[in-house]
């Protein structure tokens, strides 16, 4: 799953070293448009639904946090 999330992040953002980044939201590596694209791709790829209350920095700040969110939502 982690590899697929990295692949999606590489499509969404042009950061070549995305897998080593932390603070994707806090450090503005992902802007709001990229975040929405990421959410759409995660939902489509993993067959999950990410509700508004789940869209917060702590769930998207790094790849491990995104993995935990996807696992929690049932992928």
Secondary structure as a PSIPRED ss2 file (coil, helix, strand):
# PSIPRED VFORMAT (PSIPRED V4.0)

   1 X C   1.000  0.000  0.000
   2 X H   0.000  1.000  0.000
   3 X H   0.000  1.000  0.000
   4 X H   0.000  1.000  0.000
   5 X H   0.000  1.000  0.000
   6 X H   0.000  1.000  0.000
   7 X H   0.000  1.000  0.000
   8 X H   0.000  1.000  0.000
   9 X H   0.000  1.000  0.000
  10 X H   0.000  1.000  0.000
  11 X H   0.000  1.000  0.000
  12 X H   0.000  1.000  0.000
  13 X C   1.000  0.000  0.000
  14 X C   1.000  0.000  0.000
  15 X C   1.000  0.000  0.000
  16 X C   1.000  0.000  0.000
  17 X C   1.000  0.000  0.000
  18 X H   0.000  1.000  0.000
  19 X H   0.000  1.000  0.000
  20 X H   0.000  1.000  0.000
  21 X C   1.000  0.000  0.000
  22 X C   1.000  0.000  0.000
  23 X C   1.000  0.000  0.000
  24 X C   1.000  0.000  0.000
  25 X C   1.000  0.000  0.000
  26 X C   1.000  0.000  0.000
  27 X C   1.000  0.000  0.000
  28 X C   1.000  0.000  0.000
  29 X C   1.000  0.000  0.000
  30 X C   1.000  0.000  0.000
  31 X C   1.000  0.000  0.000
  32 X H   0.000  1.000  0.000
  33 X H   0.000  1.000  0.000
  34 X H   0.000  1.000  0.000
  35 X H   0.000  1.000  0.000
  36 X H   0.000  1.000  0.000
  37 X H   0.000  1.000  0.000
  38 X H   0.000  1.000  0.000
  39 X H   0.000  1.000  0.000
  40 X H   0.000  1.000  0.000
  41 X H   0.000  1.000  0.000
  42 X H   0.000  1.000  0.000
  43 X H   0.000  1.000  0.000
  44 X H   0.000  1.000  0.000
  45 X H   0.000  1.000  0.000
  46 X H   0.000  1.000  0.000
  47 X C   1.000  0.000  0.000
  48 X C   1.000  0.000  0.000
  49 X C   1.000  0.000  0.000
  50 X C   1.000  0.000  0.000
  51 X C   1.000  0.000  0.000
  52 X H   0.000  1.000  0.000
  53 X H   0.000  1.000  0.000
  54 X H   0.000  1.000  0.000
  55 X C   1.000  0.000  0.000
  56 X C   1.000  0.000  0.000
  57 X H   0.000  1.000  0.000
  58 X H   0.000  1.000  0.000
  59 X H   0.000  1.000  0.000
  60 X H   0.000  1.000  0.000
  61 X C   1.000  0.000  0.000
  62 X C   1.000  0.000  0.000
  63 X H   0.000  1.000  0.000
  64 X H   0.000  1.000  0.000
  65 X H   0.000  1.000  0.000
  66 X H   0.000  1.000  0.000
  67 X H   0.000  1.000  0.000
  68 X H   0.000  1.000  0.000
  69 X H   0.000  1.000  0.000
  70 X H   0.000  1.000  0.000
  71 X H   0.000  1.000  0.000
  72 X H   0.000  1.000  0.000
  73 X C   1.000  0.000  0.000
  74 X C   1.000  0.000  0.000
  75 X C   1.000  0.000  0.000
